[in-house]
Amino acid sequence: MAAGTTITNWFGDLVSHPRVVVEATSVDDIVKILKDPDQYPSPVRAVGSNHSTSPVGVAEGGTLIKMSRMNRILEIGTDTVTVQAGAIAIDVAHELQKHGMQFYVNTEIGSLSVGSAACAGTKDASMPGEYGQVGSYITRIKMVLPSGELLEASDDQPELIQKVRSCYGTFGIVYEATCKIRPIIPMAVRHETFKLDDFLAKLPALRTSGESLMYYMFPYEDLITVEFRRYNPGATGEPDHHVWPLRNYMWAKAGPLFCAHTEANISNKTVRYKVIDGFLALWRFNLENLIRSQNTVATDQIIQYPPVSDGSRYTFSLWAFPEETYPAVLPEYFAFCKQYYRDAGYRNNMLYVGYRIVRDRQALLSYSWDGNVMTIDPVSTANPGWTTFLPAYNQWCSDHGGIPLPNQTPLATRAQIEKALGGRWQQFAAARRTFDPNNRLLNDYFRELLGE
């Protein structure tokens, strides 16, 4: 147990000062913490790798529980895996691979802890006939309530687990979760680049193509590179294990490192962004020509990030839009980016990504509750102007019917979240008060968003 410690999120841009930091090694540790507010002051928050881009895990003046030592895989069954909450996705995925199994959602951020996945939002392009959020495949969640009592929520209690899957640790501290898994199936991947108008014209056909849609957007050049994935059970021979590591190296290592160095060393904006746009053109070339195969393993998509961020770190945000309005929203957003650069002299120094995610009511605060959505996600090394850009981006997205994600949309306001989630945000607020009437787990971030 440490006192008076300074804590940052993984990227390093969210700083907090909990009075107590403790590493939990057992359920009994968590129970003890929650039952002793004198030694472990409120708010109590729990974190895994602390990758969130908004302050969901901040415990300013309170108690921060680090869950990383509770990382055991407890059981691998025929169609489920049960793990402690501090286990991270990539470690579990690699162990499943040894057993010929895989997750349904092989999300990019391998540092995602299972505890976070069980009670917070995530994103990944939906495979045909499947959800795109990790928590939608969590079938059982065990947590310690603020009172110190234990609670188990499962698919046998659909209304309860629906709320718990998006409680963001405000109902209790998750210590164990069970997730659906499936046998490994060969997966095909390919990339194709479209001009904006061509992409919009072909979008109706792309949505019904039987392939998942993740895409890289280049608003200053009106280009979109789509990553198409589909399961390909008829593939033969050994899988290509080099394809995804190359994509991941470009995406998580070389890309942000190059863009950060260019930002730091070329002061002239015109020259700087010509250099970055040239690099992004090389990125597109590699995606189109090298990242293609009829036989890959979905687990290879997951990226191993260092426990402590380094010079290749990057950050991001997310807003989701109903897919029926997306053809109108996207070109307007590209225009917004260009206008903002002309007016404010700022553009994010990487690219944008997006995902198509199908309708999903497995979690109360699902951003695809009302139907299929497509996202707009700026990615940056947090170059100067990023934190000024975010509020403008947030307001633009809110004005155009966007839906934020409490743990991945930094600087979103209470009004924006209430507008997007409506009555479901009020249901969440009421449920939170029922589980935690004394606000043991309520930090300043949620206090503000909930108007408590």
C-alpha positions in Angstrom: 0.0 0.0 0.0 1.3 3.4 -1.0 0.1 6.8 0.2 0.1 10.2 -1.5 1.1 8.7 -5.0 0.8 10.5 -8.3 -0.9 8.3 -10.9 -1.3 8.7 -14.6 -3.3 6.8 -17.2 -1.3 4.8 -19.8 -0.9 7.7 -22.2 0.2 10.0 -19.4 -2.2 12.9 -20.0 -4.6 12.2 -17.1 -2.9 12.8 -13.7 -4.5 12.2 -10.3 -3.4 12.0 -6.7 -5.1 9.2 -4.8 -4.5 9.2 -1.1 -4.0 5.5 -1.1 -2.9 3.1 -3.8 -3.2 -0.6 -3.2 -2.5 -3.8 -5.2 -5.3 -6.3 -4.7 -4.2 -10.0 -4.7 -7.5 -11.5 -3.6 -11.2 -10.9 -3.3 -10.6 -10.5 0.5 -8.4 -7.6 -0.2 -11.1 -5.8 -2.1 -13.7 -6.6 0.6 -11.3 -5.2 3.3 -10.8 -2.0 1.3 -14.4 -1.3 0.8 -15.4 -2.0 4.4 -12.8 0.4 5.8 -13.4 4.0 4.6 -11.1 5.4 7.3 -8.0 3.6 6.0 -9.2 3.5 2.4 -11.0 6.8 1.7 -13.6 7.4 -1.0 -13.8 7.5 -3.9 -12.6 3.9 -4.5 -11.7 3.1 -8.1 -10.1 0.1 -9.7 -7.9 0.0 -12.8 -6.2 -2.6 -14.9 -3.7 -1.2 -17.4 -5.4 2.2 -17.2 -5.7 2.8 -20.9 -8.9 4.8 -20.8 -8.7 8.2 -22.4 -11.2 9.8 -20.0 -10.9 9.9 -16.2 -13.2 6.9 -15.4 -10.5 5.4 -13.1 -9.4 8.6 -11.4 -9.5 8.5 -7.6 -8.5 12.0 -6.6 -8.0 12.1 -2.8 -9.4 8.6 -2.5 -8.3 5.0 -3.0 -7.0 3.4 -6.2 -7.0 -0.4 -6.5 -4.6 -1.9 -9.0 -5.9 -5.2 -10.2 -3.0 -6.4 -12.3 -1.9 -9.0 -9.8 -5.3 -10.7 -9.9 -4.6 -12.1 -13.4 -5.1 -15.9 -13.2 -7.0 -17.9 -15.8 -9.3 -20.0 -13.7 -10.9 -22.3 -16.2 -11.0 -22.9 -20.0 -14.2 -24.7 -20.8 -15.7 -25.9 -24.1 -17.2 -22.6 -24.9 -16.2 -20.2 -22.1 -13.1 -18.9 -20.3 -13.2 -17.7 -16.7 -10.5 -15.4 -15.5 -9.7 -12.9 -12.7 -10.4 -9.3 -13.5 -6.8 -8.2 -13.7 -5.9 -10.6 -16.6 -5.3 -8.8 -19.8 -6.9 -9.7 -23.1 -3.7 -10.6 -25.1 -2.4 -13.0 -22.4 -5.8 -14.8 -22.2 -6.0 -14.9 -26.0 -2.6 -16.5 -26.3 -3.5 -19.1 -23.8 -6.8 -19.8 -25.6 -4.8 -20.2 -28.8 -2.9 -23.1 -27.2 -6.2 -24.8 -26.8 -7.4 -24.1 -30.3 -9.8 -21.4 -29.1 -10.3 -17.7 -29.6 -12.4 -14.7 -28.4 -15.3 -13.6 -30.5 -14.1 -10.0 -30.3 -10.3 -9.7 -30.7 -10.0 -6.1 -29.9 -6.9 -4.1 -30.8 -5.8 -3.0 -27.4 -4.3 -6.1 -25.9 -3.8 -4.4 -22.6 -7.5 -4.3 -22.0 -8.2 -6.0 -18.6 -11.0 -8.5 -18.4 -12.5 -6.5 -15.5 -12.7 -3.4 -17.6 -14.2 -5.3 -20.6 -16.8 -6.7 -18.3 -18.2 -3.3 -17.2 -17.0 -0.7 -19.7 -17.4 0.0 -23.4 -15.0 -1.2 -26.1 -15.0 -1.1 -29.9 -14.2 -3.4 -32.8 -15.7 -3.8 -36.2 -18.4 -6.4 -36.0 -17.8 -9.6 -37.8 -20.8 -10.8 -39.8 -23.6 -11.9 -37.5 -21.6 -10.9 -34.3 -21.4 -8.1 -31.9 -18.4 -5.7 -31.8 -18.1 -5.0 -28.1 -16.2 -7.3 -25.9 -18.6 -7.1 -23.0 -21.4 -8.5 -25.1 -19.8 -11.9 -24.8 -19.3 -11.7 -21.0 -21.8 -14.1 -19.6 -21.0 -14.0 -15.8 -19.5 -11.2 -13.7 -18.5 -11.4 -10.0 -18.0 -8.2 -8.1 -17.6 -6.8 -4.6 -20.4 -4.3 -3.7 -19.6 -1.0 -1.9 -20.9 -2.6 1.3 -18.3 -5.4 1.0 -20.9 -8.0 0.0 -20.4 -10.2 -3.1 -22.7 -10.1 -6.1 -22.9 -12.4 -9.1 -24.6 -11.3 -12.3 -25.1 -13.7 -15.2 -27.1 -14.3 -18.4 -29.7 -15.9 -16.1 -30.4 -12.4 -14.9 -30.5 -10.5 -18.2 -31.7 -7.1 -16.8 -29.1 -7.1 -14.1 -26.1 -8.1 -16.3 -27.2 -5.6 -18.9 -26.7 -2.9 -16.4 -23.5 -4.3 -14.9 -21.9 -4.6 -18.3 -21.8 -0.8 -18.5 -21.5 0.3 -14.9 -17.9 1.4 -15.3 -17.1 0.2 -11.8 -19.7 2.5 -10.2 -21.8 -0.5 -8.9 -19.0 -2.5 -7.5 -15.4 -3.8 -8.1 -15.3 -6.6 -10.6 -13.0 -9.5 -9.5 -13.9 -12.3 -11.9 -15.6 -12.7 -15.3 -16.6 -15.5 -17.7 -16.5 -14.9 -21.4 -17.8 -16.8 -24.4 -15.1 -18.3 -26.7 -15.1 -20.3 -29.9 -12.8 -22.6 -31.9 -10.2 -20.8 -34.0 -11.5 -20.2 -37.5 -9.3 -19.0 -40.4 -9.9 -15.3 -41.2 -9.3 -13.5 -44.5 -8.3 -9.9 -44.6 -7.8 -7.3 -47.4 -7.6 -3.5 -47.8 -8.9 -1.2 -50.4 -8.6 2.6 -50.7 -11.6 4.7 -51.9 -12.0 8.3 -52.7 -14.6 9.8 -50.3 -17.4 10.0 -52.9 -16.7 6.5 -54.2 -16.8 5.1 -50.6 -20.1 6.8 -49.9 -21.6 5.5 -53.2 -20.5 2.0 -52.5 -21.3 2.0 -48.7 -24.8 0.3 -49.1 -23.1 -2.6 -50.9 -20.2 -2.7 -48.4 -22.5 -2.9 -45.5 -24.1 -6.0 -46.9 -20.9 -7.6 -48.3 -20.6 -10.2 -45.5 -17.4 -8.6 -44.3 -16.5 -6.5 -41.3 -15.7 -2.8 -41.9 -12.8 -1.1 -40.1 -11.4 1.9 -41.9 -8.6 4.4 -41.9 -9.7 8.0 -42.8 -7.5 10.7 -44.3 -9.8 13.8 -44.3 -7.3 16.2 -45.7 -6.9 14.0 -48.8 -10.6 12.8 -49.0 -9.4 9.1 -48.9 -10.6 6.1 -46.9 -8.8 2.7 -46.7 -11.2 0.0 -45.6 -10.0 -3.1 -43.8 -12.3 -6.0 -44.8 -12.3 -9.1 -42.6 -14.4 -12.3 -42.9 -14.1 -15.8 -41.5 -12.9 -18.2 -44.2 -13.3 -21.8 -42.9 -12.3 -23.3 -46.2 -8.8 -21.9 -46.0 -6.0 -24.6 -46.3 -2.4 -24.8 -45.1 -0.7 -23.0 -42.3 -2.0 -19.5 -41.4 -0.1 -16.4 -42.2 1.3 -15.2 -38.9 3.3 -12.2 -40.4 0.3 -10.2 -41.7 -1.2 -8.8 -38.5 2.2 -8.1 -36.8 3.2 -6.0 -39.7 -0.1 -4.0 -39.6 0.2 -3.7 -35.8 3.8 -2.5 -36.1 2.8 0.3 -38.5 -0.2 1.2 -36.4 1.1 1.0 -32.9 4.8 1.6 -33.2 6.2 3.1 -36.4 3.2 5.3 -37.1 2.9 7.3 -33.8 6.7 7.4 -33.4 7.3 8.9 -36.8 4.4 11.4 -36.4 5.6 12.5 -33.0 9.2 13.0 -34.2 8.0 14.9 -37.3 5.8 17.1 -35.1 8.7 17.8 -32.8 11.3 18.5 -35.4 9.6 20.3 -38.3 8.3 23.7 -37.2 6.8 24.7 -40.5 3.3 23.3 -40.6 3.1 23.1 -44.4 6.3 21.1 -44.6 5.4 19.0 -41.5 2.1 17.8 -42.8 3.4 17.2 -46.3 5.9 14.8 -44.6 3.2 13.2 -42.5 0.9 12.9 -45.5 3.7 11.2 -47.4 4.1 8.7 -44.5 0.4 8.1 -44.5 0.5 7.4 -48.2 3.2 4.7 -47.5 0.9 3.4 -44.8 -1.9 3.0 -47.3 0.4 1.3 -49.8 1.4 -1.3 -47.2 -2.1 -1.9 -46.1 -3.3 -2.5 -49.7 -0.4 -4.6 -50.9 1.1 -6.4 -47.8 -1.8 -6.8 -45.3 -3.9 -9.3 -47.2 -4.3 -13.0 -46.8 -6.9 -15.7 -47.0 -5.7 -17.4 -43.9 -4.9 -15.5 -40.7 -5.7 -16.0 -37.0 -7.9 -13.5 -35.4 -5.8 -13.5 -32.2 -2.9 -12.0 -34.2 -4.9 -8.7 -34.5 -4.4 -8.0 -30.8 -1.6 -5.6 -30.1 0.9 -6.0 -27.2 1.4 -2.5 -25.8 4.3 -1.9 -23.3 3.1 -1.7 -19.6 4.6 1.8 -19.5 4.0 4.0 -22.6 7.0 5.1 -24.6 7.7 7.4 -27.5 5.3 5.5 -29.7 2.3 6.2 -27.5 -0.9 7.7 -29.0 -4.3 8.7 -27.8 -7.7 8.9 -29.4 -11.4 9.7 -29.0 -14.7 8.2 -30.4 -18.1 9.2 -31.4 -20.6 6.8 -33.1 -23.3 7.8 -35.6 -26.3 5.9 -36.9 -25.2 4.2 -40.1 -28.2 5.6 -42.0 -27.0 9.1 -41.4 -23.3 8.4 -41.9 -23.3 9.1 -45.6 -24.3 12.7 -44.8 -22.2 13.1 -41.7 -18.9 11.9 -43.0 -18.3 14.4 -45.8 -19.5 17.2 -43.5 -16.9 16.0 -40.9 -14.1 16.0 -43.5 -15.1 19.6 -44.3 -15.1 20.4 -40.6 -11.5 19.1 -40.2 -10.3 21.2 -43.1 -12.1 24.3 -41.9 -10.8 23.8 -38.3 -7.2 23.6 -39.7 -7.7 26.8 -41.7 -9.2 28.7 -38.7 -7.3 27.3 -35.8 -4.1 26.1 -37.5 -4.5 22.6 -36.0 -4.9 19.1 -37.4 -4.4 15.8 -35.6 -1.0 14.5 -36.6 -1.9 10.9 -37.3 -5.1 9.8 -39.0 -8.7 8.9 -38.2 -10.1 5.4 -37.8 -13.7 4.1 -37.9 -15.6 1.0 -37.2 -19.0 -0.4 -38.2 -20.7 -1.9 -35.2 -24.0 -3.7 -35.3 -27.0 -3.1 -33.1 -26.3 -4.4 -29.6 -28.4 -4.3 -26.5 -26.3 -6.5 -24.3 -25.3 -3.5 -22.2 -27.5 -0.7 -21.1 -25.2 2.1 -22.3 -24.3 0.4 -25.6 -23.7 3.1 -28.2 -25.3 0.9 -30.8 -28.5 0.3 -28.8 -30.8 1.9 -31.4 -29.2 0.3 -34.5 -26.0 -0.2 -36.4 -23.4 2.6 -36.0 -20.3 3.8 -37.7 -17.7 5.8 -35.8 -15.3 8.7 -36.3 -12.2 8.3 -34.2 -9.4 10.9 -34.4 -6.0 9.5 -33.4 -3.1 11.7 -32.3 0.2 11.8 -30.3 -1.5 14.7 -28.5 0.3 17.3 -30.6 -0.2 20.9 -29.4 -3.8 21.9 -30.0 -5.2 18.4 -29.3 -7.0 19.4 -26.0 -8.4 22.5 -27.6 -9.6 20.5 -30.7 -11.4 17.9 -28.6 -14.2 20.1 -27.3 -14.8 21.5 -30.8 -14.9 17.9 -32.1 -17.2 16.8 -29.3 -19.7 19.6 -30.0 -19.7 19.0 -33.7 -20.3 15.3 -33.2 -23.1 16.0 -30.6 -24.7 18.5 -33.0 -24.7 15.8 -35.7 -26.4 13.1 -33.7 -23.3 11.3 -32.4 -23.0 9.0 -29.4 -20.0 9.2 -27.1 -18.4 6.5 -24.9 -17.8 7.5 -21.3 -14.3 5.9 -21.1 -13.1 6.7 -24.6 -14.5 10.2 -25.4 -12.4 12.6 -23.4 -13.9 16.0 -22.4 -17.5 15.0 -23.4 -19.9 17.0 -21.3 -22.9 16.0 -19.2 -25.3 17.7 -21.7 -23.7 15.8 -24.6 -24.0 12.4 -22.9 -27.5 13.1 -21.7 -28.5 14.1 -25.2 -27.0 10.9 -26.7 -28.1 8.3 -24.2 -31.4 10.0 -23.0 -33.4 7.8 -20.7 -30.8 5.1 -20.5 -28.4 7.5 -18.8 -31.1 8.2 -16.2 -31.7 4.5 -15.7 -27.9 4.1 -15.2 -28.0 6.9 -12.6 -30.8 5.4 -10.7 -29.2 1.9 -10.7 -25.9 3.4 -9.5 -27.6 5.1 -6.5 -29.2 1.7 -5.6 -25.9 -0.1 -5.7 -23.9 2.7 -4.0 -26.2 4.9 -2.0 -23.3 6.3 0.0 -21.2 7.2 -3.1 -18.3 5.0 -2.1 -17.2 4.5 -5.7 -18.4 7.8 -7.2 -15.4 9.9 -8.4 -15.6 13.5 -9.6 -15.8 12.5 -13.2 -19.0 10.5 -12.8 -20.3 12.9 -10.2 -20.2 15.7 -12.8 -21.6 13.6 -15.7 -24.5 12.3 -13.5 -25.2 15.7 -11.8 -24.9 14.1 -8.4 
